[in-house]
Amino acid sequence: MIFPSGFLFPMAGADARPAGDAAQHMIAQRYLIADAWRWPPTFAANLNTQEGGMNTAFADSIPALALVLKAMRAWLPDGFHGIGLFYGLGWLLQPVAVFWALRGAGERRLLPALGIALAALSMPAWIGRFGHAALTGHFLLLLGLGLYLRLVRAPTTALWAAAVTLQPLALLVHPYIAAMTLALLAAIPATRLLRGDSFIASGLAVASGLAAVIATMAGFGYLGAAGDGGYGMFAMNLLSPVWPAGSGLLGVPWSPQLDATGHGGWEGYNWLGLGLLAALALGIAAHPGAALRGLRRHAGLALVLLALTALAVSHRIGFGTRIILDLGEAPGVLGQFRASGRFFWPVAYALLLGATVLLARLSPALCLLAGLVQFADAAPLRAALAGWAASPPPWTVDAPAIRAALADATALTLLPSWPCVRKEGGDETYGTLLQLLALASERAVPASTMYVARWRIPPTCRDATLAAAPLAPGELRLLLPEAQAALAPLLPPSRCTPLGALLACR
C-alpha cells in the first residue's frame, strides 16, 4: 500500500530520478554490486576514480544488504539496487521485532501485541526518515531491546551469541544504529550490577560485542575515516518528543520542525505520537508503583537511556526556538556524532514497551486502542512517505541523450568534481552531479567523482589538471554550467558538443 513495486524492485531506464540522500545511497550500492570483489568488501574501484575508488560504506550503501545482492548479481536485472527493498524489509520487520521485544517483557496476550505492533508501525521519527533508507532499520533497535529484556532475566549462550552478532550487523546497516545497539547491550551488565546479580559474564559479552564491531570496522575500512564534524548542530530540541509536528489528529504539519540551532530540526525530530503519550500517561497514572518498580528493576537501562537522551540534546540545549544552555566546546570525540538527535530513538521504543506493559495491566483492550490512536495520528506521515515513494521528481537533465552518450563510454569524468563545487549556491550543481551519477550507475560506468560523508584523506580540487589532460579513448567528459567558463578553454573545441546545458567532450 505504501511502496510501489517499481520502488521496491527498481531497474535501469527509470523516467524519474532519485533525489537527495537517496540518490547517493543508490549510486553507491549500484557501483558496489557491479564492481569486482575486493578488500575491503565495501570498496568500489569504479566510483570516485579520481581518488582511486571509494569505500561505499561512507555513502550509506547498507553493506549488510548490498553484499548479499552482490553475491546474487547474476540473477538481478540491470540497474537493480536494494535501497527501496530495504524500506520494505524495514516495514515488514518493525512489527515482528516489537512483538518479540514485548514478549521479552513478559506480555504475551494478543491485544497488547496488536496494539504495540500498530504503534511501532506509526512511530513518527521512524516514518519521517524517508530519504535515508539505512536509518529506517529501527527493527535492529527493537531486537536490541528484546535481547536486553531476555538477557537480564535468563541469559543463555544462544541469546548472547545473537546479541554479539547483532552489533556488527547493525554497523553494516549504519554506524549510528550500531552505536545505539551497543548502548543497549551495555545496559545488561549495568542492570545486573545494580540488581546485585552476577555481571562478569555479561560484561565479557559486551566486550565481545564491542570487539566484533571494532574488528568489522577494521576489516571493512571504517577506521581512520572522518567527516565534517559539528556535534550539536543537528541536536534534539527538549520539546521535540512532545511537540506534535506531523500529528494527524491534532492537525499540526510535519514541517517545519522545532529548531533552536539554525540548522533545521529534522535530525532531532522525535514526536512520540499521540497514542504512545496517552498510553504512557494512563499506564503511569493507573500503576505508579509498578512504574517505579520497573525503573528500579531496569536501572541500568534507565541510566543508558538517560545518557542517550543527553547525547541527543547535545551541549547546546534548545527549548523551542531558543538555546537555553550552552556548555561550551564539546569533546572532540563527539564530532563523530554530528546528527546527535537520532540517539533518542531507543528511548522512544523503550517508552513504548514500558507504556504497553503498564497499560496492559489496566486493560489489554486499551493497548489496542492506543495503537489505533497512534496509527491514526501518523496518517499524514504515511501519506507523505507513500507520495515520496510513488512520485519521484523528474529528471532535470536530458536523461535519454545522456544514456545514449554513456552507452559506449568506458569512463565518465564530471567537472566540477565534488570538492570543487562552490559551497555557497552550489545546490543545483550538487543535484545535477547526482543525476549524472545516477544515470552512469545504471551501467556502472567508471566515474571520476562522488559525494561521500566520511573519508580517510580529505578530497582535493584538481579540476584544472583533469580538464587539461588528454581525452582517453572511450572517455566521456561532461562539464556542468558552473565549470564551463573556467575549464572549457582547456579542452579541444573539436571534441566537444553541447548536450543540453552540459558540454560533452570525448
N, C-alpha and C positions, 0 to 999 in steps of 0.2 A: 504493500500500500504506500510505502514511503519512498522506496528506491526503485526506479525503472530498471528493467533488465539490461539496457544499454549502459547504465551507470555501474551495475554490479559486474558485468562481463563486457568490458569495452574492447574495441578493435580499432585498427588504423582506419583513417579516412573519415573521421567524425566531422560533421558540419558545424560543430560548435567547439569552443575551446575550454580547457580548464583555466581557472584564474587563481591568482594569489598563491598562497602556500600549497594548495592542492596541486597546482601545476608543477611546482618544484618537486614535490614528492613523487608525482607520476613520472616525470622526466628521469629522475634518479633511479627509480625502480626499473623502468624500461631498459635503461642502459645497463644496469646491473644484470638483469635477466639475459640480455643479448650477448654480453661480453663473455670471454673465456673465463674458466675457473682460475682464480688467482689467490694469493695470500697477501693481506688478509682477505677472507671470503667476500667482504663487502666492498672490495676495491674494484673500480671500473677504469680501465686504462683508456677507454674510448670516449670519455667525457672529461671536460676541462683539460684537454690535451696540452694546452699552453703551459699548464703547471705539472704535466707528467701524469695526469689522471687524478682521480679523487676517490676518497672513501665515501661511498654513498650513504653510510650511516649518518654523516654530518648534514645530509639533506633530508633526513627523516624518511628514509625509504622503507621503513618497517622490515628490517632484515629477517626477523622471525618468519615472516610470510614470504618475503622476496626470495629467500634462498630455497624455500620449498618450491616456489614457482619456477625458479631457475632450473631445478632438477627435473621439472616437468615440461620444459620449454618446447621439446619436440612435438608435444601434443597441443600446444596453445596456439590460438590464431595470431596473425601478425599484429603487432602493436598492443598485445594484451598486457595489462598491469593489474595489480591486486589492490589498488587504493580503494576503489569502490567496494570490492569484495570484503575488505577489512571492516567497512561500515556495517555491511550485512552480518558478518560474523559477530561484531560487537553487539548488534541489536538482538541476535539470537542468544548470545551467551549472557547478556546482562541479567535477565530474569532467572536463568538457571543458576548463575553464581550467587545471586542474592537469596534464592530459595535454599541453596546449600549452606550459606552462611547462617541463615535463620535457624536451620536445623542444628547447627553447631551451638546456637544459643539455647537449645533445648525446646524450642517451639516447633511442633510437628503437625499442627492442625491445618486443615485445608483453607479456611477463610483468612487467617493471618498470612498464609503463604501467598494466596491470590492477591491480597491487599499489598503486600510488600513488593510482589512482582510488578504490579501496576505502578507503584510509587517509584521503583528503581528505573522503570522504563520512562519515567516522567521527571527525572532529576534535571532541573534547568541547566546547571553548569555542564552536565554531560551532553544534553541535546545541543546546547549552544556552542559545542566545539566544532561544528561543521566548518569545513575548510582545512581542518588539521586532523587527518584520519588517525594517526598514531595515538593522539591524545584522547580518542574515544575508547581506548582499551580499558575502561573502568572495571570491566569484569575481573581484571587482574587484582585490583584493589579489593574487590569483594571476596575473591579467593583468598587473599591475604588475611582478611578479617575472619573468614571461616576457618582458616588454619590456626589463627591465633586462638579462637574460641575452643577449638578441639585440643590444641597442644598445651594450653594452661590447665586443662581438666584431665585429659587422659592421653598423654603423649605415647606414640608408637613409632617404631622405626620407619614404617611406610609414610606416616604423616610428616616426620622430619625430613625424609627424602624428598617428599613433594614440596615442602617449604623451602628447602635449599634449591631445588630445581627451579622453583618459581622465580628466583632472583635473577639469574642470567636470562631467562625467558623474558622477563619484564624489561631488562636492559635492551634486549634486541627488538622490543617494541618501541620504547622510548626511555631515555635516561631518567627523566622526571618520574615516570611510573616506577622505575626501579628504586629510586631514592625513597619513594613512599612505601613500597612493599618491604624494603629493608627496615624502615622505621617500624612497621607493624611487626616484623619478625623480632626486632629488638625489644618490643613490648612484652614478649613472652617471658624472658628471664627477669625483666623488671617486675612484672606482676607476681611471678613466683617468689621472688626475693621478698617483696612487700607482704606477701601472704605468710611468709615463714616456711615456704616449701623449698625443696631442693632446686637449685637453679644452675648448678655447674654444667649439667648435660645440655640444658637449653642454651647456656652461654656459649658452649662449644659449637652447638648447631648454628648459632648466629654467626660465630667466627667462620664457620664453613660456608655459610651463605655469602658473607662478605668476601671471602677468598674466591668463591666461584664467580662473583661479579668482577673482581679485580683481574682474575685470570682471563675472563671473557673480554674485558676491556683491553688487556694486553694483547691477546690473540687477535682481536678484531681491529686493532689500531686506534682505540679510543684515547689511550693515554698520551699525554703531551699536547692535546689539542686545546685551543682556547677560542673564545668568542669575543663579542664586543663588551661583555660585562654590563653593568648597570643595575645591580641589585637595588630594589626599592622603586625602580621606575614603573614596574608593572605589578604592583602590590595589590592586596585585597583591602578594600575600604572596610572600616569597622562596621558600617551599616549594611554592607553588601548581603550578608546572609538573610537579613530581614527586609531588605528593600525590594519590593515586588516587581522589579523590571521583568517584563515578559509574562506577567500574570494575566491569564485569560479571564479568570473570574473577577478580578479587580479592575481589569481594563487598563493596565499600565503597559505602555510599549516596552519592548525589549531594549531598544536603543534610543537615546544614549544611556550608557551605564554610569554609575557613580564614579567620579574621578576627582581626586584631590592632587594627583601628581602631575597633571598636564600631559599625560601620555595615553589617555583613554582608559576606560575601566574594563575593557573586555577580558584581559587576562585575570583580573581579580573578580570577575562576575561569579557570584556564589549564592544567588537567591535560592533558598531551600525549598520553596514551594509551599502552597497553602495547606495541602494535605499533610505534609510532614510536620509543619509547625503546629497545626491543630492536634495531630496525634501526640506530639511531644507535650504540648500543654495539658491535654486531657490525661495522658498517662501519668505525668508527674503530679497533677492535682489529685488524681484518684489514688495514687500509691506513692506518696512522697518518701515513705520509709523504705520501700523497695528500691526506689531510685537511688537513695543514699547508700543502701547496702550494695547495690550494683556498682556504684562508683568506688566504694571501698574494696570490693572484691576484684575489681579490674583497675586498681590504682595505677599500675604500670602503664596500661593502655591509656588511661586518662592523662598521665604525665606526657606520654609521647604525643598525644593529640593536642595538648596544650602547646608543646614545643612546635608542632607543625603549624598551629594557628599563629604563633608568634613569627615563624618564618614567613607565613603568608602575608601577615600585616606589614612586616619588614620594620626597619629602623626609622622610617618616615611614616608616621601613623596618620592615616587620613580618616576623617569623620565627615561624611557628606562631601562638600566641596572644599574643605579646609584641611591643611596639615595641622594637627593639634599638638604633635610632639615630634621633634626631630632630634634623634640621638647622636647626630654627627656621623662621621665617617664609619662605614661598615667594614668589618674584617674582609681582607682581600679574597679569602676563600669563598665568601658568599657571592662573589661576582659570577660564579658558575650558575647561580640560580637567578637569572635576570627576571624571569616570569614567576616570581615567588608566590603570586596569588593562587597558583594551582595547588599549593600544598594544603589547602583547606579541604580538598576532595575527600580524603579518607575520614576526616572529621564529619563531613556531611553523611557519609554512609554509616559511620558508627552511630550517629544520632538517629538515623533511620532504623537501624536494628534495635537500638535501645527503646525508641518510641514504640515500635511494633510489639516488643516483648511486654512492655508496661501496659499498653492499651489492650493487648490480648488477655491480660489478667482481668480487665474490666469487662470486655466483651469482644469475642472474635469477630462478630459482625461489624463492630466499629472499625476494625482493622481494614476490612474490605471497603467500608465507606470512606475511610481516609485515603485509601489507594485510588478510589474513584474520583475523589475531590482533587487529588494530586494530578491524576490523568486529565481531568477536565481543565485544570488550571494551566497545564502545559500545552494546550491545544494550539496556541499561536506559534510556539516554538516548533512543534511538529510540522505545522503548515509551512513555516519558513524553511525548515530543513528539506521538506519534500519539494518545495518550489525551487530551492537551490539545486537539488539533485536532478530535477526534471528539466530545468530551463537554464543550462549553462549559457554564458554570453557568447555572441557570435564572434568569429574571427575579425580582427580589425586590419589584418594583412590579407593579401591575396593568396589564400591557402592553396587553391588548385595550381596556381602558377608556381608557387614555392615548392609544392610537392613535385611538380614536373622538373623543376631545376635540381631538386635533390635526388631525382630518380637514378641518375648515373654518377652522382658525386661520390668521391671516395673520402672527402674531408670537408668540413664546414668551418670557416673562420668567421667569427662575428666581431664586428667593430662598431661601437666601442665594446671592449671586453668588460666584464663585470666590475673590476676595481677601477676602471677609468670613467664610469658613468658619473656625471655631476650629482652630488648628493642633494643639492637643492634643485627642486623641479625636475628630478630625473625619473619620476614615477612612470611617465609614459614610455620612456626608453626601457626601463626595467620590464614593464609589461610586454613590450614588443620583443625583447630578448627572450622572455619566457615563451611567447607564442612560437618564435622561430625554433627554439629548442624543442618545444612540444612536437612540432612538425618533423624535425630531424629525428626525434626519438622513435617515431613510428618505424623507421628502418635502422635506428641506432647508428646513423651516420656519425663518424667521429667528429666531435665538436670541440672548439677551442676553449670555450669558457662556460662557467656555470656558477650559480649562486650557491654558496654553502654557508651554514650558520656557524661552523667552527672550522679551524684549520690548525695545522702544525706550524707552518711558516706563513705569515701574512701575505696574501696575494699582492702583487705589484702591477703597476700600469706600464705596459710595454707596447702600446698600440702603434706608435710611430715605427718601431722596429718591425712589428708584424705586417704593417701596411706596406713598408718598403721592400720586404722580402719578395723574391720572385714567386710567381704563382706556380704551385706544384701541379703536376698532371692530375686531373680529376678533382682539384680543389675548387670549391665554391666559396668565394669571399663576399660576404654581404655587409655593406656599410649602411647603418641606420642614419636617419637625417641628422642626428646630433653630431656624428663623426665626419660627415661628408666634406664640410668646408676645410677641415684641417688635414684629412687623410686622403681624400680623392686625388689631389695632385701627386701623391706618391705612387700611384698606380698607373699603368699604361692605359690611356683612354681607349685604345682599340680593343681591349679585353673587357671593357665594362659597358653594361647597358642598364637603363632604368628598369626596375621591377616594382611598379607602383611607386611608393615613396622611398623604396630602397634602391641602392646601387649594387648590382650584381656583377662580379668580375670572376672570370675563370679562364 
